[in-house]
Amino acid sequence: MSGTFITFEGPEGAGKTTIIHMVQQKLIQEGYTIVLTREPGGIRIAEQIREIILNPSNTEMDARTEALLYAAARRQHLVEKVIPELNKGNIVLCDRFIDSSLAYQGNARGIGVEDIFAINQFAIEQTMPQATLYFDIEPEVGLERINNGRKDEINRLDLESLDFHYKVRDGYLSLLSEFPERIRRIDANQSVEKVCEEAYKQIKLILK
């Protein structure tokens, strides 16, 4: 694959979805070919799985069922969209990837990071991002942003306990410590403009 695969990660309310669109526009203006996508989703089948996973009414969903659904959506998205675009030499910016499963299902759900990695290794085979931007924020701040901003889009994960969201953040920080050569931390407590500028600078360094 001749393209560049960069993922955006972070807890709920970190602002990564806003930032990924802003960065995309800046890079397009510079002449880069950017493919923007998201997980779960990005293609028809994965978007259908997304609706099942994030539906607030699906409170009875088992943690392992949730993990398997994420892995299934990831596999389809990868083979149908991400890998073909990378083979064309394009830059793929993806809103969430395997690290989300490791932090949310592996750590916060208590399934275990190794077990979740094994499930996802089967799904992704050898495809990993060259770099990951992790947008770090205190859980209270992120959830407050959600409650004050996108109330009409609150999903099943937004409704989890504060303790759950702290475990998500702890999971991400453990991954940051384990993979410092791939994952780059960005302070998401700053203004949108400052966060965007920092993310943009990091991506330009990756693309050199």
N, C-alpha and C positions, 0 to 999 in steps of 0.2 A: 504494500500500500504506500502510495507516494504522498498522500494528504496528511493533514495534521488534525488530531482528535483532541479537543480540549473540553473538559467538563466543568460545570459550575455546581457547587455543592453548598449546603448550609441548612440550619434548622428552619423551622417555620418562621416566617416574618423577617428573614435576613435580607430580603430585597434582591436576591440573585436573579429572579425572573425579570425584574425591571432593569437591572444592570446588564443582563445578557443582551437585551434588545438595544440598549443604548450603545454598548460596545460594538454590536453588529453594525449599526449605522455608521459609526466612526470608521470602522475598517472598510466598509463598502465605499465610503467616500474617498478612501485612499487607493481604491482599485482592487482590493482583495475580493476573491470569490468566497462568500460565506454561506454556509448552510446552517440554519438555525433549527434546532429540534428540541424535543423534550421527552422525559420519561416520568411515569409511564405514558406512552402516547407516541406521537410523531408520525404514525401511519394508522390506517383504518382499524386493523385488528387490535393493535395496542391501545388505541383510544377507547375501544369498546371495553377492554379489560380495565382501563383506568376508571371508567364509570362505575364498574363493579367495586373496585378497591376503595375508591374515595367516597362512595355514596354514604352519607351520614346515617342512613337507615340500616346499613349492614353491620349493626353492632355485634351480631353473633359470630362474625367471621373469626375462625381459628387463626392463630398467629402463623402456623406453618402453611395454611392455605394462602394467607396473605403473601408470605415469602415466595411461594411457588407461583402465584399469579404475577408478581413483580418479575420473576425470572423468565416466565413465559413471554410476557410483554417485551422484555428486554431482548430476548432472542429474536423475536419476529422483527422488532425495530432495527436490530443490528444487521440482520441479513437482507432486509428489504430496503433499508435507507442508508444507514451509517457506512457500512462497508463499501457499497457501490459508489458513494460520494467520495470516500477516501481513495478508492481506486482511480477516480477521475483526477485526483490531485487537489481536491478542494479542502478547505478548512471547515471542519464541523465543530460547531459550538453546541454542546448538549446540556440542557437544564436537567441535572441529576443523571447518575449512572450507578455503577456497582457500589460506590461508597455509601449511597443512601441506604441500600439494603443492609450493608454491614453495620451502619450506625443505628438504623431504626429497628430492623428485625433482629439483627445479630445481638446488639447491645441492649437497646431499650425494651424489646420484647423478651429478651432473655433466652433466645434460642441458642445463641453462641456464634461468635464471629466466624469461627472455623467451619461450622456447619453451613452457614449462609454463604461463605465463600465457595464451598464445595458445590452447592446448588448452582451458584452463578458461574462457576468455572465451566460446568457442563453447558451452560447457556451461551457464554461468550467465547469459549475455547481460549484462544490466545490474544484476543482483542482487548487491549487496555488503552486508556488515554495516555497521550504523551505527557500531559500536564493537567492538573486539577486546581481550580481556584476555590478555596474554602472561605465562605463568608461567615465570620464568627460574630455571634451576638448572644447576649444573655437571654435566656428563655422568656423572662417576664417582659422584656422590651419587645421581643419578636411577636409574642402573643398580643401585646397591647397594640402593636401596629396592625395586626390582623383584625382585631376587634374594632379599631377605629377606622380601618380602611375598607377592606373587602368583605363586609358582613354577608353580602349576598353570595359569596363564593366559599364560605367556610366548609371545609371537608371533614371527613371522619377523623383524620389525624390531628386537625386543629382542636378537636374536642377532647383529646387525651389529657390526663392529669399533668400538673406542672412537674411532678416527679418524673413522668415519662419523658418530657421534653428536656429535662436536665440529663437524663440518661442518653438521649440522642446526642446532645452536645458533648458529653463525656466520650461517647463513641467516636465522634468526629475528631476530638482532640487526641485520642489514642491513635487513630489512623494517621493524623498529622505527625505524631511522634515516630510512628513506624515507617512512614514513607515520606521523609522530608525532601527527598530528591524529586518527587512527583507533585506533592500537595503543597500549595502556597497559601498561607493564611492572609486574609484581608479583614481589617477591622470594619465590620458592618455597622458600627455605632456612629460612624461619621455621616456627614451629609451625603445625599445621593450623588452629588457632583464629585465629591472627593473619593467616594467609593468607586465610581465609574472611572475616574482618572487613574486610580491605583490599579484597577483591573485591566484597563487599557495598556498601561505601562508593562504590566506583567506579561500580557499576551504578546506585545511587541518584542519583548525579550525572548519569549518562546519561539517566535517566528523568525528570529535572526538566523 
